[in-house]
Amino acid sequence: MKLTIITPDKLAFEGPVTAVTVPGSAGSFQILKDHAAIVSTLEDGKVIIKNNNDEQVIIIKGGVVEVKENNIIVLAEGIAEA
């Protein structure tokens, strides 16, 4: 799968992933290979990116996620600075 995280001012992440957990408006949910097509709003929270045994966390400030044909696009309103 390919994940892209974009904010209004920069590309925050782009690359292959094996799983992604996003902070959906109705609760966090995980996206795995061959997930059904979906568009969902996102709350402020952690996007947990897994690629095999590697894990990375990006904290977003709301946004929208679109999943279609193993392409995941997160349009985030902003990224919280760590």
N, C-alpha and C positions, 0 to 999 in steps of 0.2 A: 504494500500500500504506500501511497505517497501523501505526506502531510505538508500543507502550506499554512503558515500563520502570518497574516498581514494586518498591520495597523495603518491608520491614515498617513503616517510619516515614514514607515519602514517595513521591510520584510524581516520578520522576527525569527522565522524558522522555515526551512524547506529541506525535505529529505525523506528517505524511506523509513517506515515504522512497522512494527508488528502489532501494536495496540495503542489506542489513545483514549484517555478518560477526560471528559469535558464537564464543566459545571452547568448542566442544563437548568432551565428555569424551574422545572418540576423535580430537580434532583440530578446528581451526577450520573452519567452513563458512559459505558465503555463501547468503543467502536473497534471491531475486529474485522479480519479479512472477509470479504463478501457480505458486508453489512447491507441491509436494505437501504435504498435511497431515502434520505431524510434531510429536512431543513429544520433547524431548531434555534430558538433564541438562547443566549447564554447569560448567566449571571457573573458577577465578580467571583473569581476563584482560580483554582489550580487546573492547568491543563497538564496532565501527566502523560509524558511521551515515552513509550517503551520501544526499543529496537533490540530484539533478542534479550540479552542480559543487561543492557544499558538502560538507565532510566534518567529522564531529565524532566524538570518541572518549570513551567512558565506560568506566572501569575498574570491573568488578564483582568481587564476592567470591562466586563460585559462584551456582548457582540452576538454574532450569528455563526452557526456551523452548517456546512453543506456537505453531505456524503453522497457520492455518486460514482459507481463503477470503480471502487477502491481508491478514489481520490477524495481526500478530506481537505476542505478549505475552511479555515477559521478566520473570519473577519472580526478582529478585536477592536474595541473602541480605544484601547490603550494597553500598555504593558506596565505592571507595577515594578518599580526599581527595587532590586533586592538589597 
